[in-house]
Amino acid sequence: MGRQPTTYQFDLFSNPHEAETAQMPPWQAVPEETRLTLTKLMVHLILDHVHAARAVQREEARHDA
């Protein structure tokens, strides 16, 4: 008999109505410190992405000249 997992990784692409899918807790149920940390990390991720996209555009512009 297989061992039952004790932790679950959220699957963003699975059917949320399947019994095996771990349900994400409501945002307000997440501890405030965790919400703040996650929000800061998401802001950094988005800004890094924007800065990387701008750097690529500048590099492409230099090659066009």
Backbone as CSV, one residue per row, in Angstrom:
resi,resn,N_x,N_y,N_z,CA_x,CA_y,CA_z,C_x,C_y,C_z
1,MET,0.852,-1.185,0.000,0.000,0.000,0.000,0.892,1.240,0.000
2,GLY,0.572,2.208,-0.874,1.360,3.425,-0.984,1.141,4.372,0.184
3,ARG,2.142,5.144,0.458,2.062,6.129,1.534,1.295,7.353,1.067
4,GLN,0.418,7.881,1.888,-0.347,9.084,1.552,0.538,10.320,1.768
5,PRO,0.558,11.228,0.796,1.366,12.447,0.981,0.777,13.305,2.108
6,THR,1.677,13.937,2.846,1.230,14.794,3.948,1.230,16.261,3.552
7,THR,1.907,16.590,2.466,1.888,17.965,1.966,1.486,17.943,0.510
8,TYR,0.977,19.060,0.045,0.524,19.145,-1.325,1.119,20.385,-1.981
9,GLN,1.419,20.259,-3.253,1.839,21.410,-4.035,0.629,21.845,-4.850
10,PHE,0.353,23.131,-4.864,-0.776,23.632,-5.622,-0.517,23.445,-7.108
11,ASP,-1.506,22.959,-7.819,-1.418,22.776,-9.261,-2.312,23.821,-9.904
12,LEU,-1.707,24.830,-10.502,-2.469,25.939,-11.061,-3.241,25.558,-12.315
13,PHE,-2.937,24.412,-12.912,-3.540,24.046,-14.181,-4.466,22.841,-14.096
14,SER,-4.734,22.359,-12.891,-5.606,21.200,-12.749,-7.061,21.644,-12.600
15,ASN,-7.939,20.694,-12.658,-9.361,20.959,-12.480,-9.621,21.190,-10.991
16,PRO,-10.088,22.361,-10.583,-10.279,22.650,-9.159,-11.385,21.818,-8.517
17,HIS,-12.182,21.126,-9.330,-13.291,20.340,-8.775,-12.908,18.889,-8.527
18,GLU,-11.677,18.496,-8.865,-11.223,17.137,-8.600,-10.856,16.999,-7.132
19,ALA,-11.197,15.864,-6.546,-10.961,15.630,-5.122,-9.476,15.630,-4.775
20,GLU,-8.614,15.189,-5.726,-7.179,15.106,-5.432,-6.486,16.456,-5.432
21,THR,-7.119,17.464,-5.995,-6.501,18.776,-6.108,-6.532,19.486,-4.754
22,ALA,-5.347,19.889,-4.280,-5.279,20.645,-3.027,-5.889,22.019,-3.261
23,GLN,-6.772,22.424,-2.404,-7.427,23.719,-2.561,-6.581,24.816,-1.932
24,MET,-6.445,25.899,-2.661,-5.721,27.046,-2.158,-6.563,27.732,-1.085
25,PRO,-5.944,28.135,0.015,-6.724,28.825,1.042,-7.140,30.213,0.564
26,PRO,-8.258,30.712,1.062,-8.638,32.086,0.706,-7.537,33.055,1.138
27,TRP,-7.329,34.094,0.337,-6.252,35.060,0.599,-6.318,35.612,2.018
28,GLN,-7.499,35.951,2.494,-7.633,36.534,3.837,-7.315,35.524,4.937
29,ALA,-7.317,34.223,4.624,-6.992,33.201,5.626,-5.484,33.019,5.776
30,VAL,-4.733,33.534,4.822,-3.275,33.439,4.882,-2.785,34.454,5.913
31,PRO,-1.825,34.061,6.772,-1.329,35.012,7.782,-0.828,36.316,7.145
32,GLU,-1.051,37.418,7.836,-0.712,38.740,7.292,0.752,38.847,6.903
33,GLU,1.645,38.330,7.722,3.078,38.402,7.412,3.378,37.661,6.101
34,THR,2.736,36.541,5.896,2.922,35.774,4.665,2.371,36.538,3.464
35,ARG,1.214,37.171,3.624,0.626,37.962,2.531,1.553,39.110,2.149
36,LEU,2.101,39.807,3.149,3.010,40.923,2.868,4.263,40.447,2.152
37,THR,4.828,39.349,2.613,6.027,38.805,1.983,5.747,38.399,0.548
38,LEU,4.645,37.715,0.325,4.299,37.278,-1.019,4.037,38.474,-1.936
39,THR,3.370,39.486,-1.414,3.101,40.680,-2.212,4.408,41.353,-2.621
40,LYS,5.345,41.488,-1.687,6.646,42.094,-2.005,7.389,41.274,-3.047
41,LEU,7.358,39.956,-2.910,8.038,39.101,-3.880,7.415,39.226,-5.266
42,MET,6.113,39.311,-5.332,5.428,39.457,-6.625,5.766,40.794,-7.270
43,VAL,5.828,41.860,-6.472,6.196,43.182,-6.999,7.607,43.126,-7.584
44,HIS,8.553,42.506,-6.853,9.922,42.388,-7.362,9.954,41.574,-8.654
45,LEU,9.201,40.495,-8.706,9.166,39.663,-9.905,8.644,40.449,-11.106
46,ILE,7.577,41.202,-10.900,6.989,41.986,-11.991,7.954,43.085,-12.443
47,LEU,8.548,43.798,-11.498,9.484,44.869,-11.861,10.728,44.319,-12.553
48,ASP,11.237,43.181,-12.090,12.384,42.561,-12.760,12.028,42.193,-14.192
49,HIS,10.820,41.706,-14.388,10.374,41.336,-15.727,10.306,42.574,-16.635
50,VAL,9.769,43.667,-16.114,9.676,44.906,-16.888,11.074,45.414,-17.235
51,HIS,11.965,45.400,-16.269,13.323,45.889,-16.519,14.035,45.020,-17.542
52,ALA,13.831,43.717,-17.494,14.455,42.814,-18.460,13.902,43.070,-19.862
53,ALA,12.598,43.298,-19.955,11.984,43.571,-21.258,12.528,44.869,-21.843
54,ARG,12.720,45.879,-21.013,13.266,47.158,-21.497,14.707,46.987,-21.967
55,ALA,15.473,46.181,-21.250,16.864,45.952,-21.640,16.918,45.262,-22.997
56,VAL,16.024,44.318,-23.241,15.975,43.634,-24.540,15.608,44.630,-25.628
57,GLN,14.650,45.513,-25.370,14.249,46.507,-26.377,15.417,47.433,-26.701
58,ARG,16.174,47.860,-25.690,17.323,48.736,-25.942,18.375,48.002,-26.765
59,GLU,18.600,46.730,-26.456,19.584,45.940,-27.197,19.151,45.776,-28.648
60,GLU,17.875,45.513,-28.865,17.356,45.370,-30.226,17.463,46.688,-30.983
61,ALA,17.215,47.810,-30.307,17.298,49.119,-30.947,18.718,49.416,-31.397
62,ARG,19.698,48.985,-30.602,21.105,49.207,-30.963,21.478,48.418,-32.224
63,HIS,20.914,47.218,-32.357,21.213,46.405,-33.535,20.567,46.958,-34.795
64,ASP,19.474,47.706,-34.637,18.787,48.274,-35.778,19.508,49.505,-36.335
65,ALA,20.340,50.115,-35.520,20.987,51.362,-35.937,22.093,51.157,-36.915
